[in-house]
Amino acid sequence: MKDFIEELNLKYGNKYNFLKLLSVVYDEKASICTITFLYPENIQTIPIENKEEIISFIKEKLKLYAEIKIKFKKSFLDEKLILNDLINFFKKNKKALYPYINLENLKISKENLNVNISVILNKDIYSLIDEKELKKEIIEYLSQNYIGIFKIIFLENNELLPNEIKAPNVITINSNRKRYNVEIIKKIIGTDILPKPEYIKDNLPFKQSVILAGIITNKQQKVFTLKKGKKAGEEKTLFTFNLKDTSGNIDCLYFCGKTYLKVMENLPQESFILCLGNIDRDIYGKIVYKIKKISLAKPIELNPLNNRDENESKYVPVVLPQIFARETQENLFDVKPQYDDFILKNNIVVFDIETTGLDPETCEITEIGAVKISKGEIVEQFSSLVKPMNLIPEKVQKLTNITNEMVQDAPNIKQVIKDFYEWSKDCILSGYNIIGFDMKFLTKEGKKININFANEILDVMIVVRQSSLRVTNYKLSTITKALNISLIGAHRAYVDAIATAKVLLEMHRIKN
């Protein structure tokens, strides 16, 4: 449609260069195509003769066997609407930053079509963003719905402590967790804690009101001064340390008031403590233990992991597959596509990976995304970022949109490859050009932990080449376009995997 607007202006000497396409909606049942254009607020109205000229051009150009309705909507640069849309942008596209964005830290000023927006962030949060890239994304997002000249400015402000900003909801994975016994020596912070902690390993990634115990190391403190609100001028101290038990370790945060400041300062390194708190994310998106209560303690079971039963020693998965979320609500009256026996009688896992480079011998996996097809339907999804041993090159970050910050707290490839193997081992493994690329990485990483991917392999690119589909090349983007399959967000493993699965289904669809 952008080409269409360019043609419109080419024909009429840029007479309509102020127009922007807002939406095209086709109601198949009513056979009506509604096209909505935006025009800037500094134009009072569009004359009737101009509207008729545009409508005539559209009908001649599109040649649809449907009624065409044209709407013209003025783009009002309403400041409240723009700010609400900006918050919605962070909610949809920047979930790690969204908890720290609200109307209080967004400032806007407007002069004619020029709109200046200031985004005020805590210093620690500000240090995480790619300012240039984020500005570009925000401007592109707002420009879809408004006609204006947007300028985005990021500012630092440390008036709020990071923990005073509400964190996003987290998912708790329920399982039967074992506890062991400790003896409380002395309460340090807060009231009594039941002396039965769980194992650190069993409580990842997220959970509320968790009791853990272990030895503290690397204790540090940092002082904040509140600059506004009822407690303006009050100092508050953040203590950070690592807590380690026999199953693993976790970084801890405790925001300390004056009451317990001396106690925390005098708490020795290598102390064994019992804690109550929430396992959540810090401002960097890293998994941490946010502590509310602390007691000095000592373990009663010297090596508690040795006393765990057989079931507890089994491998605990890190990546849990989920039920596939359908993109559209199913209509009972829709005729479902029919597939051949190959699709109906086999379970197929269609996967894709992102890597730090093209060489399987030297490069590493940074993401695995996959879906499972059963009886002709996509039923499950598997997706995880992977933390590589080495940094992701800058050019690869730009291509895949996977940054070093995003994978900082992701599981390692040994954990992810184990979970992927268990999920896919009884299925045909499929993907786009996987024989020449993805399977080489998968096989290499599997061998490192004695896993052999002996699955039957089906390369969708080969299936397409053997089909009657005629295209200029066999890139996945070309194939999806030819088949009218969405590939928005290409070069992310999960997106590519879903698109490839749809291509595979279409190749085995029975044409009526």
Secondary structure, DSSP 8 states (H G I E B T S, - for coil): -HHHHHHHHHHTTTTTTT-EEEEEEEETTTTEEEEEEEEETTS----HHHHHHHHHHHHHHH--SSEEEEEEEEE---HHHHHHHHHHHHHHH-TTTGGG--GGGEEEEEETTEEEEEEEE-HHHHTTS-HHHHHHHHHHHHHTT--SEEEEEEEE--SS-GGGS-------------B--EEEEEEEESS---S--B-GGGG-S-EEEEEEEEEEEEEEEEEEE--SSTTTT-EEEEEEEEEE-SS-EEEEEEEE-GGGHHHHHH--TT-EEEEEEEEEE-TTS-EEEEEEEEEEEEESSSSGGGG--TGGGS---SS--EE---SS---TTS----B-HHHHH--EEEEEEEESSS-TTT--EEEEEEEEEETTEEEEEEEEE---SS---HHHHHHH---TTTTTTS--HHHHHHHHHHHHTTSEEEESSTTTTHHHHHHHHHHHTT------EEEHHHHHHTSS---S---HHHHHHHTT---TTTTSHHHHHHHHHHHHHHHTB---
